[in-house]
C-alpha cells in the first residue's frame, strides 16, 4: 500500500464512520420511553457500519505509520490492536441489544433492559478507546505523520474517556450523566468521537494530495 493510498483509505474510513455515528446518536433521544423496534434496529445498523469503517481506519492508520515512520510502527500496532478490541466489544454489545429487541414481541429500551451491555458500552469501551487514542496521539506526535492538532486532540479525548471508566459504580439510569449506561458515558462520548473523526478524516484524506510520488522531484509537487 502506497502512502497516498494509505492516507486516502484512512481518511475515507474515518469519514464514513463519522457520518454514520453523527446520524446514529440523535436516534437515541427521539423517544422518551421504549422506542419502536425500527428505531433501535436502525441506530444499531448505523453503528455496525460505523464500527466496520473504524476497523478499516485502524488498519490503514497502522499501515500509514509503518510506511512513513517505520521506527514508530509499534505505536501504530498498539493503536490498531486496542482499536480492534474496542470495535469488537462494541459490536458484541450491539449484537446483544439487537437480539433482545428481535426476541420480544413488545417494545423495550435495550439501554436499560439488556443488562449485559452496561459495562461493555461503558467502562470497557471507554478504556479501550482511551488506549487507542493515547497510542494514536503518541504515534502522530512522534512520527509527524499527521498535523500536531490531531495528536494533541487525541490525548485530550483519551483523558476524557478515562474519566468515565469508574462509571460502573454509578448505576444504570441512562438519564444520569455518569451512570454505567448514562448519556455522558455513552452518547456524549460517542458524539464527541464522531465529530473528531469527521475533522480527522477530512484532514487525512486531503493530505494524500500532498504526498510526493516515489522518484518524483519534491519541487514538482509543490
C-alpha positions as CSV (number, residue, x, y, z in Angstrom):
1,X,0.0,0.0,0.0
2,X,1.4,3.4,-1.1
3,X,1.5,6.3,1.4
4,X,-1.1,8.2,-0.7
5,X,-3.4,5.2,-0.7
6,X,-3.0,4.7,3.0
7,X,-3.9,8.3,3.6
8,X,-6.9,8.2,1.4
9,X,-8.1,4.9,2.9
10,X,-7.6,6.2,6.5
11,X,-9.4,9.4,5.8
12,X,-12.3,7.9,3.9
13,X,-12.9,5.2,6.5
14,X,-12.9,7.9,9.3
15,X,-15.4,10.0,7.3
16,X,-17.8,7.1,6.8
17,X,-17.6,6.1,10.5
18,X,-18.1,9.8,11.5
19,X,-21.2,10.3,9.3
20,X,-22.8,7.0,10.5
21,X,-22.2,8.0,14.1
22,X,-23.5,11.5,13.6
23,X,-26.7,10.1,12.2
24,X,-26.9,7.4,14.8
25,X,-26.5,9.3,18.1
26,X,-29.6,11.5,17.8
27,X,-31.8,8.4,17.3
28,X,-31.3,7.6,21.0
29,X,-33.1,10.7,22.0
30,X,-36.2,10.6,19.7
31,X,-38.4,8.7,22.2
32,X,-38.8,9.3,25.9
33,X,-40.0,5.7,26.6
34,X,-39.2,2.3,25.0
35,X,-38.6,3.1,21.3
36,X,-40.1,1.1,18.5
37,X,-38.0,-1.8,17.1
38,X,-37.4,0.2,13.8
39,X,-35.7,2.9,15.8
40,X,-33.5,0.6,17.7
41,X,-32.5,-1.6,14.8
42,X,-31.9,1.4,12.6
43,X,-29.4,3.0,15.0
44,X,-27.8,-0.4,15.6
45,X,-27.3,-0.8,11.8
46,X,-25.7,2.6,11.6
47,X,-23.5,1.7,14.5
48,X,-22.4,-1.5,12.8
49,X,-21.5,0.4,9.6
50,X,-19.5,2.9,11.7
51,X,-17.6,0.2,13.5
52,X,-16.8,-1.7,10.3
53,X,-15.4,1.5,8.9
54,X,-13.4,2.0,12.1
55,X,-11.8,-1.4,11.6
56,X,-10.6,-0.2,8.2
57,X,-9.5,3.1,9.7
58,X,-7.4,1.3,12.5
59,X,-5.8,-1.0,9.9
60,X,-5.0,1.8,7.4
61,X,-3.6,4.1,10.1
62,X,-1.2,1.3,11.2
63,X,0.0,0.9,7.6
64,X,0.4,4.6,7.2
65,X,2.6,4.9,10.3
66,X,4.6,1.9,9.2
67,X,5.3,3.4,5.8
68,X,6.0,7.0,6.8
69,X,7.9,6.3,10.1
70,X,8.8,2.6,10.4
71,X,10.7,3.2,13.7
72,X,7.3,4.1,15.2
73,X,5.4,1.2,13.7
74,X,5.0,-0.3,17.1
75,X,2.8,2.6,18.1
76,X,0.6,2.1,15.1
77,X,0.3,-1.6,16.0
78,X,-0.8,-0.7,19.6
79,X,-3.4,1.7,18.1
80,X,-4.6,-1.0,15.8
81,X,-4.8,-3.6,18.5
82,X,-6.7,-1.5,21.0
83,X,-8.9,0.0,18.4
84,X,-9.8,-3.5,17.2
85,X,-10.7,-4.6,20.7
86,X,-12.9,-1.5,21.1
87,X,-14.7,-2.3,17.9
88,X,-15.2,-5.9,18.8
89,X,-16.5,-5.1,22.3
90,X,-19.0,-2.6,20.9
91,X,-20.1,-4.9,18.2
92,X,-20.9,-7.6,20.8
93,X,-22.9,-5.0,22.7
94,X,-24.9,-4.1,19.6
95,X,-25.5,-7.8,18.9
96,X,-26.9,-8.3,22.4
97,X,-29.2,-5.3,22.0
98,X,-30.4,-6.4,18.6
99,X,-31.0,-9.9,19.7
100,X,-33.1,-8.8,22.7
101,X,-35.2,-6.4,20.6
102,X,-35.9,-9.1,18.0
103,X,-36.7,-11.8,20.5
104,X,-39.6,-9.9,22.3
105,X,-43.0,-9.1,20.9
106,X,-43.2,-5.6,22.6
107,X,-41.0,-2.5,22.5
108,X,-38.2,-2.4,25.0
109,X,-35.4,0.0,25.8
110,X,-32.3,-2.0,25.3
111,X,-30.1,0.6,27.0
112,X,-31.9,-0.4,30.3
113,X,-33.3,-3.9,29.7
114,X,-30.2,-5.5,28.3
115,X,-28.0,-5.5,31.4
116,X,-25.1,-7.3,29.7
117,X,-24.2,-4.2,27.7
118,X,-23.8,-1.8,30.6
119,X,-20.1,-2.4,31.2
120,X,-19.3,-3.3,27.5
121,X,-20.6,0.1,26.3
122,X,-19.4,1.9,29.3
123,X,-16.2,1.2,31.3
124,X,-14.7,-1.4,28.9
125,X,-15.3,0.6,25.7
126,X,-14.1,3.8,27.3
127,X,-10.8,2.2,28.5
128,X,-10.1,0.6,25.1
129,X,-10.9,3.7,23.2
130,X,-8.7,5.8,25.5
131,X,-5.8,3.4,24.9
132,X,-6.3,3.7,21.2
133,X,-6.4,7.5,21.3
134,X,-3.3,7.6,23.5
135,X,-1.4,5.4,21.1
136,X,-2.8,7.3,18.1
137,X,-1.7,10.6,19.7
138,X,1.7,9.3,20.5
139,X,2.2,7.9,17.1
140,X,1.3,11.2,15.5
141,X,3.4,13.4,17.7
142,X,6.4,11.2,17.5
143,X,6.3,10.4,13.7
144,X,4.8,13.7,12.4
145,X,2.6,11.6,10.1
146,X,-0.3,14.0,10.6
147,X,-0.8,17.6,11.9
148,X,0.0,18.1,15.5
149,X,-3.6,19.0,16.4
150,X,-4.7,15.5,15.6
151,X,-2.3,14.0,18.1
152,X,-3.0,16.6,20.8
153,X,-6.7,16.3,20.5
154,X,-6.4,12.5,20.7
155,X,-4.7,12.9,24.0
156,X,-7.5,15.1,25.3
157,X,-10.1,12.7,24.2
158,X,-8.2,9.8,25.8
159,X,-8.1,11.7,29.1
160,X,-11.9,12.4,28.9
161,X,-12.6,8.7,28.2
162,X,-10.5,7.6,31.2
163,X,-12.7,9.8,33.4
164,X,-15.7,7.6,32.6
165,X,-14.1,4.3,33.3
166,X,-15.3,4.3,37.0
167,X,-18.9,4.9,35.8
168,X,-19.7,1.2,36.5
169,X,-20.1,2.2,40.2
170,X,-23.0,4.6,39.4
171,X,-26.0,2.6,38.5
172,X,-27.9,2.0,35.2
173,X,-30.1,5.1,34.7
174,X,-29.5,6.4,31.2
175,X,-30.8,9.8,32.3
176,X,-27.9,10.1,34.8
177,X,-24.9,11.6,33.2
178,X,-22.3,9.4,34.9
179,X,-24.2,6.1,35.1
180,X,-22.7,2.9,33.6
181,X,-25.0,3.4,30.6
182,X,-25.6,7.2,31.2
183,X,-25.9,9.7,28.4
184,X,-22.5,11.2,29.3
185,X,-20.7,7.8,29.4
186,X,-22.1,6.6,26.1
187,X,-24.0,9.2,23.9
188,X,-21.9,12.3,24.7
189,X,-18.6,10.5,24.2
190,X,-19.9,8.9,21.0
191,X,-20.9,12.3,19.7
192,X,-17.5,13.8,20.5
193,X,-15.7,10.9,18.9
194,X,-17.9,11.3,15.7
195,X,-17.0,14.9,15.2
196,X,-13.3,14.3,15.9
197,X,-13.4,11.6,13.3
198,X,-15.1,13.9,10.8
199,X,-12.4,16.6,11.2
200,X,-9.6,13.9,11.2
201,X,-11.0,12.2,8.1
202,X,-11.1,15.4,6.1
203,X,-7.5,16.3,7.2
204,X,-6.1,12.9,6.4
205,X,-7.8,12.5,3.1
206,X,-6.7,15.9,1.9
207,X,-3.1,15.2,3.0
208,X,-2.9,12.5,0.3
209,X,-2.8,15.1,-2.4
210,X,0.5,16.5,-0.9
211,X,2.3,13.2,-1.0
212,X,5.4,13.2,-3.3
213,X,5.3,10.2,-5.5
214,X,8.3,7.9,-5.3
215,X,11.0,9.0,-7.7
216,X,9.4,12.4,-8.3
217,X,11.1,15.7,-7.5
218,X,9.7,17.5,-4.5
219,X,9.9,20.8,-6.4
220,X,7.5,19.5,-9.0
221,X,4.9,18.6,-6.3
222,X,4.6,22.0,-4.6
